[in-house]
Amino acid sequence: MLTHLSTKTQASYQQNLRWLFILRNLMMLSAVLLIILAVYGLDIRLPEHQLWLVVLSTGAVNIYTSMRLETDDPVTELEIFSQISIDVFIIAGLLYLTGGASNPITWVFLLPLIITAIMLPQAYAWYMVILTTSLYTMLIAFNVPLPSIEPHMPDPAMQYSDMPHYIMLQHAHTMNDKSYFSLHMFGMWFGFVFSAGLVAFFVVELARTLRDQERSLAEARENALRDERVIALGTLAASAAHDMGTPLGTMAIVTHELEQEYPGHRYPDLHEKMLIMQQQINRCKQALSVMSASAGEMRAESGGVILLTDYIDDVIKQWRTHKPGAKLNFFIDSNVAPDAKIIAERTLTHSLINILNNAAEASPPELGIEFHASWDSEHITIKILDFGSGFPPELVEFAGKQPVVSKKRGLGVGLFLTYSTINRLGGKINLYNNESSGACVEITLPLLNTEIGHDNPGNG
């Protein structure tokens, strides 16, 4: 369980680092476009060489991040924070060369703060507040000023010495002041549009990632509750096996003595019935011994790696001992991967036998049941069909979530344990009613890789 959650968390951090890589590319592209627009479009004299050096440094950081994403090393919270901090220093370098705090796009300092607050725990968000605030404050005093775009008012003394020239300069000041104001407003408009689009896109994607994490946590909680129920049932099974062992042993001794006292040549009918009783007692003792042995195991590792066809034959043979007179129709498709292998796990075998037993009890004896199996190199799909009255709605609704009380003799835990076994092995089980009549249980299980089978010829 913890391993599963840890894997999900690592995948989330890996995805967050990938988003930082994408955002840094967008930031670099925006910086290139703004530099070209300001220098070559608006003819604003900026420290072009230093700006291109910052852009190249950003590209170098992103090359490293791209190589980092190709590795399998786990991504940590500190690494994510370090990557965001690098972006903050890159933004500070660009703003330092373009007017510092007077630049209309200083809003961009909010983006790293938003990203940190979404991706990382609360403590990192406060660290980012301190970092961005400190750099913003330093940019107020330390920066490379923008070229003087705004014109200066003409000297008032000129209106007495050179009135026409004064009026012309005043008119030019008014026109240029409007141009400067328009340029500043454009910078603020562009900043808002860019930040709104970027925040909306990025926050939506991060929210989707958070929803996936919440869904994974909900599934983990559900699996934990199911495991608790399975452990409780296992404890109950071990206790029942212990309590029933002595009475079954006594019954076996008495049956054996009766068999000796009433030989078959003198009492053929009674002797035959005693033999049946002895077989059933031995079957109960065997089932209890298996149940007792399995109850304390965290993993049922009773079988080795065998051919899938052999495993199916073995399951059917064991089921035949339970239902020797039941009719079974075989439909096997083994042409795709005839050498497919599987781990012959005890709990899986019991689950399949349990489903076959339920299907045989629900189906009329003259119609029997159907067993369909088809597989490829990775998965096997098993369908067990009966021709009975179908599944009741409450069974389909709560199947696998909790033991369902059976309307017949059973306790309703067999299907619950089957669900738990199939899910633990990485498979899926689906219950539905056929359109014509009867019900179908569809099971999908992962198969063992051929290479893995050769590396681990023993247990799974």
TIKOL-567037 format. One record per residue (C-alpha): residue in three letters; x, y, z. Coordinates in steps of 0.001 Angstrom, whole numbers, plus 500000, padded with zeros to 6 digits. Each point is the difference from the previous one (the first is absolute). Example, Ala and Ser with C-alpha at 12.3 -4.5 7.8 and 13.67 -1.06 7.14 Angstrom:
<recs>
<"ala",<512300,495500,507800>>
<"ser",<501370,503440,499340>>
</recs>
This chain:
<recs>
<"met",<500000,500000,500000>>
<"leu",<502709,502476,500953>>
<"thr",<502005,499015,496956>>
<"his",<496979,500670,497826>>
<"leu",<499512,503477,501472>>
<"ser",<503695,500770,499759>>
<"thr",<499984,499065,496323>>
<"lys",<497035,502281,499376>>
<"thr",<501726,502879,501800>>
<"gln",<503176,499519,497979>>
<"ala",<497996,500009,496783>>
<"ser",<498360,503267,501112>>
<"tyr",<503355,501677,500706>>
<"gln",<501325,498741,496666>>
<"gln",<496975,501540,498277>>
<"asn",<500507,503285,501876>>
<"leu",<503609,500164,498830>>
<"arg",<498805,499402,496441>>
<"trp",<497572,502919,500345>>
<"leu",<502817,502244,501237>>
<"phe",<501987,499000,496917>>
<"ile",<497084,500985,497755>>
<"leu",<499411,503287,501818>>
<"arg",<503677,500930,499789>>
<"asn",<499882,499430,496253>>
<"leu",<496989,502326,499794>>
<"met",<501794,502605,502107>>
<"met",<503085,499785,497788>>
<"leu",<497915,500355,496827>>
<"ser",<498167,503011,501467>>
<"ala",<503299,501647,500962>>
<"val",<501353,499534,496470>>
<"leu",<496863,501505,498454>>
<"leu",<500007,502976,502389>>
<"ile",<503698,500715,499386>>
<"ile",<499518,499913,496227>>
<"leu",<496859,502173,500251>>
<"ala",<501644,502585,502271>>
<"val",<503383,500213,498249>>
<"tyr",<499042,499588,496352>>
<"gly",<496310,500950,500031>>
<"leu",<499826,502937,502426>>
<"asp",<503660,500998,499640>>
<"ile",<500541,500019,503782>>
<"arg",<503667,499799,500885>>
<"leu",<500373,497142,502437>>
<"pro",<503133,498115,501183>>
<"glu",<499404,497442,497266>>
<"his",<503118,497860,500498>>
<"gln",<499373,499556,503727>>
<"leu",<496347,499120,499338>>
<"trp",<500963,497332,497449>>
<"leu",<502483,498620,502543>>
<"val",<497169,499581,502524>>
<"val",<497854,498292,497337>>
<"leu",<502851,497609,499143>>
<"ser",<500441,499226,503705>>
<"thr",<496301,499168,500184>>
<"gly",<500423,497654,497050>>
<"ala",<502947,498286,501712>>
<"val",<497920,499437,503147>>
<"asn",<497223,498505,497906>>
<"ile",<502415,497683,498198>>
<"tyr",<501086,498697,503407>>
<"thr",<496342,499606,501057>>
<"ser",<499245,498083,496803>>
<"met",<502877,497611,500705>>
<"arg",<498832,499701,503614>>
<"leu",<496532,498936,498859>>
<"glu",<501516,497103,498074>>
<"thr",<501485,498454,503165>>
<"asp",<498244,497731,502497>>
<"asp",<501280,501800,503104>>
<"pro",<497183,501126,502310>>
<"val",<499002,503677,499905>>
<"thr",<499892,501641,503429>>
<"glu",<498176,503036,501373>>
<"leu",<503310,501821,500450>>
<"glu",<500887,499427,496352>>
<"ile",<496653,501441,498862>>
<"phe",<500540,503046,502243>>
<"ser",<503545,500439,498668>>
<"gln",<498733,499936,496416>>
<"ile",<497372,502647,500780>>
<"ser",<502635,502102,501804>>
<"ile",<502187,499900,496869>>
<"asp",<497043,501360,498033>>
<"val",<499631,502814,502540>>
<"phe",<503660,501013,499570>>
<"ile",<499616,499868,496210>>
<"ile",<496982,502314,500227>>
<"ala",<501934,502306,502338>>
<"gly",<502901,500112,497507>>
<"leu",<497706,500942,497122>>
<"leu",<498275,502687,502076>>
<"tyr",<503353,501338,501274>>
<"leu",<501073,500678,496402>>
<"thr",<496667,501593,499042>>
<"gly",<499240,502601,502641>>
<"gly",<499545,497884,503108>>
<"ala",<496841,500742,501992>>
<"ser",<498936,502687,497490>>
<"asn",<499504,497325,497326>>
<"pro",<496247,499487,499404>>
<"ile",<500362,496198,500016>>
<"thr",<501265,499654,503572>>
<"trp",<496757,498080,500644>>
<"val",<501869,496958,498700>>
<"phe",<501447,499509,503506>>
<"leu",<496541,498736,501025>>
<"leu",<500183,496981,497699>>
<"pro",<502775,498138,501882>>
<"leu",<498160,500703,503238>>
<"ile",<496738,498560,498637>>
<"ile",<501780,496950,498609>>
<"thr",<501793,499372,503305>>
<"ala",<496775,500300,501966>>
<"ile",<498325,497418,497745>>
<"met",<502851,497509,499610>>
<"leu",<501691,500012,503406>>
<"pro",<499099,500094,503711>>
<"gln",<499160,503267,501724>>
<"ala",<503481,500578,501433>>
<"tyr",<501522,500233,496518>>
<"ala",<497389,502602,499009>>
<"trp",<501156,502272,502829>>
<"tyr",<503630,499500,498981>>
<"met",<499022,501081,496497>>
<"val",<498208,503076,501386>>
<"ile",<503229,501022,501756>>
<"leu",<502110,499382,496876>>
<"thr",<497763,501849,497520>>
<"thr",<499368,502910,502399>>
<"ser",<503725,500412,500670>>
<"leu",<500894,500007,496314>>
<"tyr",<497145,502392,499157>>
<"thr",<501199,502393,502712>>
<"met",<503592,499831,498741>>
<"leu",<498845,500756,496450>>
<"ile",<498547,503305,501210>>
<"ala",<503460,501283,500874>>
<"phe",<502252,497937,497722>>
<"asn",<499184,499772,496303>>
<"val",<501037,501127,496558>>
<"pro",<497579,502861,499245>>
<"leu",<497959,499902,496847>>
<"pro",<500907,502585,497344>>
<"ser",<498291,503335,500526>>
<"ile",<496884,499495,497942>>
<"glu",<497927,502661,501694>>
<"pro",<500942,503511,498746>>
<"his",<500759,502856,502340>>
<"met",<497989,503197,500191>>
<"pro",<501724,502970,498253>>
<"asp",<501591,502668,502123>>
<"pro",<497303,502606,500959>>
<"ala",<502546,502796,499391>>
<"met",<499910,499186,496277>>
<"gln",<496511,501478,499655>>
<"tyr",<501523,503459,500404>>
<"ser",<503058,499545,497781>>
<"asp",<498759,497581,497316>>
<"met",<496207,499645,500194>>
<"pro",<499467,498041,496737>>
<"his",<502681,497457,500958>>
<"tyr",<498486,499662,503489>>
<"ile",<496517,499327,498574>>
<"met",<501426,497364,497630>>
<"leu",<501833,498214,502846>>
<"gln",<496909,500099,502184>>
<"his",<497931,498451,497221>>
<"ala",<502648,497286,499503>>
<"his",<499972,499289,503738>>
<"thr",<496229,499509,499945>>
<"met",<500183,497604,497037>>
<"asn",<502908,497996,501425>>
<"asp",<498383,499832,503400>>
<"lys",<496997,498282,498424>>
<"ser",<502332,497565,498214>>
<"tyr",<501822,499198,503250>>
<"phe",<496721,499480,501827>>
<"ser",<498733,497732,497219>>
<"leu",<503215,497948,500105>>
<"his",<499752,499601,503763>>
<"met",<496327,499010,499740>>
<"phe",<500838,497481,497287>>
<"gly",<502615,498450,502253>>
<"met",<497506,499679,502840>>
<"trp",<497312,498612,497635>>
<"phe",<502384,497454,498562>>
<"gly",<501076,499018,503499>>
<"phe",<496412,499432,501106>>
<"val",<499038,497985,496904>>
<"phe",<503124,497848,500191>>
<"ser",<499715,499398,503746>>
<"ala",<496255,499277,499810>>
<"gly",<500438,497456,497223>>
<"leu",<503042,498374,501576>>
<"val",<498514,499799,503494>>
<"ala",<496697,498659,498671>>
<"phe",<501695,497322,497905>>
<"phe",<502525,498970,502614>>
<"val",<497622,500061,502957>>
<"val",<497466,497892,498085>>
<"glu",<502645,497394,499230>>
<"leu",<501267,499998,503572>>
<"ala",<496444,499690,501280>>
<"arg",<499580,496964,497767>>
<"thr",<503169,498519,501474>>
<"leu",<498685,500653,503515>>
<"arg",<496702,498308,499119>>
<"asp",<501927,496973,498753>>
<"gln",<501905,499914,503289>>
<"glu",<496765,500226,501989>>
<"arg",<498524,497201,497910>>
<"ser",<503071,497866,500673>>
<"leu",<499739,500703,503724>>
<"ala",<496313,499074,499957>>
<"glu",<500822,496724,498248>>
<"ala",<502768,499351,502528>>
<"arg",<497572,500576,502884>>
<"glu",<497464,497682,498397>>
<"asn",<502660,497336,499528>>
<"ala",<501096,500435,503619>>
<"leu",<496432,499494,501221>>
<"arg",<499658,496931,497788>>
<"asp",<503289,498619,501319>>
<"glu",<498799,500513,503570>>
<"arg",<496886,497980,499213>>
<"val",<502081,497289,498352>>
<"ile",<502318,499829,503033>>
<"ala",<496979,499740,502295>>
<"leu",<498556,497205,497869>>
<"gly",<503392,498265,499965>>
<"thr",<500167,500149,503785>>
<"leu",<496466,498639,500189>>
<"ala",<500930,497206,497569>>
<"ala",<503020,498992,502085>>
<"ser",<497892,499979,503163>>
<"ala",<497281,497948,498302>>
<"ala",<502567,497534,498653>>
<"his",<501433,499566,503491>>
<"asp",<496607,499545,501632>>
<"met",<498698,497553,497389>>
<"gly",<503153,497910,499802>>
<"thr",<499249,497922,503087>>
<"pro",<496361,499130,499123>>
<"leu",<501003,499048,496465>>
<"gly",<502805,497824,501351>>
<"thr",<497566,498239,502335>>
<"met",<497538,499494,497139>>
<"ala",<502777,498533,497832>>
<"ile",<500946,497494,502746>>
<"val",<496385,498975,500588>>
<"thr",<499374,499606,496262>>
<"his",<503106,497845,499667>>
<"glu",<498881,497794,502904>>
<"leu",<496528,499659,498505>>
<"glu",<501556,499039,496698>>
<"gln",<501899,497203,501754>>
<"glu",<496974,498844,501976>>
<"tyr",<497700,499943,496955>>
<"pro",<502011,498476,497154>>
<"gly",<498929,500484,496415>>
<"his",<499207,496342,499235>>
<"arg",<497394,499859,502782>>
<"tyr",<498612,503559,499955>>
<"pro",<500628,501336,496483>>
<"asp",<497583,502966,500145>>
<"leu",<501125,501144,503457>>
<"his",<503650,499507,499064>>
<"glu",<499605,502120,496859>>
<"lys",<498373,502801,501984>>
<"met",<502798,499886,502586>>
<"leu",<502574,500287,497223>>
<"ile",<498229,503104,498718>>
<"met",<499988,501450,503513>>
<"gln",<503686,499236,500372>>
<"gln",<500796,501713,496680>>
<"gln",<498039,503091,500999>>
<"ile",<501667,500107,503413>>
<"asn",<503434,499756,498366>>
<"arg",<499007,502767,497617>>
<"cys",<498940,502219,502904>>
<"lys",<503240,499284,501848>>
<"gln",<502026,500831,496899>>
<"ala",<498093,503255,499469>>
<"leu",<500457,500994,503629>>
<"ser",<503725,499222,499919>>
<"val",<500405,502159,496871>>
<"met",<497918,502770,501565>>
<"ser",<502025,499904,503197>>
<"ala",<503290,500075,498116>>
<"ser",<498901,502830,497722>>
<"ala",<498470,502228,502658>>
<"gly",<503318,501131,501438>>
<"glu",<501764,500584,496689>>
<"met",<500454,503554,498781>>
<"arg",<500466,498670,496495>>
<"ala",<498855,496618,498687>>
<"glu",<503134,498672,498366>>
<"ser",<499024,496377,499760>>
<"gly",<500588,499510,496276>>
<"gly",<502794,500384,497533>>
<"val",<500081,501311,496473>>
<"ile",<498208,497618,497648>>
<"leu",<498494,500103,496536>>
<"leu",<496634,501687,499893>>
<"thr",<498397,497035,498249>>
<"asp",<501247,497664,502720>>
<"tyr",<498695,502330,502690>>
<"ile",<496531,500133,498426>>
<"asp",<499936,496201,499766>>
<"asp",<500991,499734,503655>>
<"val",<497262,502424,501087>>
<"ile",<497376,498053,498061>>
<"lys",<501205,496694,501459>>
<"gln",<499779,501357,503541>>
<"trp",<496548,501384,499307>>
<"arg",<498888,496602,498656>>
<"thr",<500629,498521,503444>>
<"his",<497433,502462,501401>>
<"lys",<497430,499615,497221>>
<"pro",<500681,496650,498305>>
<"gly",<496613,499884,498265>>
<"ala",<499832,503620,498811>>
<"lys",<499971,500674,496269>>
<"leu",<502758,502296,498720>>
<"asn",<500510,501347,496474>>
<"phe",<503584,501052,499191>>
<"phe",<500892,502885,497657>>
<"ile",<503771,500549,499987>>
<"asp",<501926,502260,497608>>
<"ser",<503747,499418,500431>>
<"asn",<501217,500781,496492>>
<"val",<501392,503466,500767>>
<"ala",<502437,499091,502796>>
<"pro",<500113,496218,500527>>
<"asp",<503052,500284,502291>>
<"ala",<498437,502543,502392>>
<"lys",<500741,499388,503671>>
<"ile",<498374,500866,503304>>
<"ile",<500747,499617,503702>>
<"ala",<497824,497173,501342>>
<"glu",<498916,501825,503122>>
<"arg",<497835,498174,502508>>
<"thr",<497573,502844,500679>>
<"leu",<499471,500569,496283>>
<"thr",<499208,496322,499500>>
<"his",<497493,500077,502862>>
<"ser",<498399,503152,498560>>
<"leu",<499489,498413,496581>>
<"ile",<498626,496813,501553>>
<"asn",<497641,502089,502133>>
<"ile",<498628,501775,496924>>
<"leu",<499615,496690,498146>>
<"asn",<498146,498506,502971>>
<"asn",<497627,502966,500208>>
<"ala",<499349,499847,496253>>
<"ala",<499310,496244,500130>>
<"glu",<497552,500436,502887>>
<"ala",<498156,502820,498216>>
<"ser",<499752,498293,496609>>
<"pro",<497583,497147,499155>>
<"pro",<501841,496641,499952>>
<"glu",<498981,499206,496412>>
<"leu",<501440,503284,498691>>
<"gly",<503127,500108,502128>>
<"ile",<502448,502898,499821>>
<"glu",<502478,501440,497507>>
<"phe",<503679,500774,500524>>
<"his",<501571,502415,497506>>
<"ala",<503717,500825,500122>>
<"ser",<502062,502067,497575>>
<"trp",<503318,501722,500459>>
<"asp",<502909,501800,498408>>
<"ser",<503555,500484,501225>>
<"glu",<498932,502346,502831>>
<"his",<496469,499235,501221>>
<"ile",<497483,497180,500208>>
<"thr",<496243,500518,499917>>
<"ile",<497818,497326,501611>>
<"lys",<496215,499968,499662>>
<"ile",<497871,497625,502067>>
<"leu",<496379,499912,498864>>
<"asp",<496973,498314,501513>>
<"phe",<496392,499702,498842>>
<"gly",<498238,500764,503251>>
<"ser",<497909,502977,501108>>
<"gly",<502902,502463,499987>>
<"phe",<501572,502177,502676>>
<"pro",<497719,501891,502398>>
<"pro",<500455,503795,499915>>
<"glu",<501383,500190,503553>>
<"leu",<502726,497484,499146>>
<"val",<501175,501962,496966>>
<"glu",<499873,503285,501926>>
<"phe",<502044,498921,503024>>
<"ala",<502143,497268,498447>>
<"gly",<503595,500362,501101>>
<"lys",<499282,502813,502483>>
<"gln",<498611,497940,502862>>
<"pro",<498730,496468,500675>>
<"val",<496469,499648,498646>>
<"val",<497630,497843,502024>>
<"ser",<498801,497175,497805>>
<"lys",<496332,499084,499852>>
<"lys",<501047,496343,499928>>
<"arg",<502268,498131,502389>>
<"gly",<503285,501872,499552>>
<"leu",<501397,502833,502049>>
<"gly",<500591,502113,496872>>
<"val",<503749,500461,500567>>
<"gly",<501243,497829,497113>>
<"leu",<499459,502645,497337>>
<"phe",<501471,502710,502243>>
<"leu",<503187,497971,500488>>
<"thr",<500100,499274,496269>>
<"tyr",<499866,503721,499255>>
<"ser",<502808,500666,502478>>
<"thr",<502178,497273,498506>>
<"ile",<499512,501151,496410>>
<"asn",<500701,503646,500903>>
<"arg",<503085,499067,501999>>
<"leu",<501402,498174,496978>>
<"gly",<499495,503075,497809>>
<"gly",<496937,498641,498207>>
<"lys",<496415,501097,499511>>
<"ile",<496701,498205,500510>>
<"asn",<496681,501011,498490>>
<"leu",<496536,498590,500716>>
<"tyr",<497071,500424,497645>>
<"asn",<496866,498220,498813>>
<"asn",<499717,498625,496493>>
<"glu",<497373,501379,497658>>
<"ser",<498404,496595,499427>>
<"ser",<500271,498323,503397>>
<"gly",<502468,499290,502736>>
<"ala",<503000,501927,501256>>
<"cys",<503629,500451,499068>>
<"val",<503116,500568,502087>>
<"glu",<502805,501521,497934>>
<"ile",<503522,499925,501455>>
<"thr",<503084,501668,498534>>
<"leu",<503397,499039,501446>>
<"pro",<503556,501038,499124>>
<"leu",<502261,497210,498770>>
<"leu",<503589,499407,500928>>
<"asn",<502633,501344,497640>>
<"thr",<502020,497290,498314>>
<"glu",<503260,501597,501140>>
<"ile",<498757,500236,503564>>
<"gly",<498945,496396,499887>>
<"his",<503515,498873,499037>>
<"asp",<501592,502216,502636>>
<"asn",<497692,498716,502752>>
<"pro",<499263,496372,499369>>
<"gly",<498976,499501,503595>>
<"asn",<497417,501963,501868>>
<"gly",<498296,503166,498813>>
</recs>
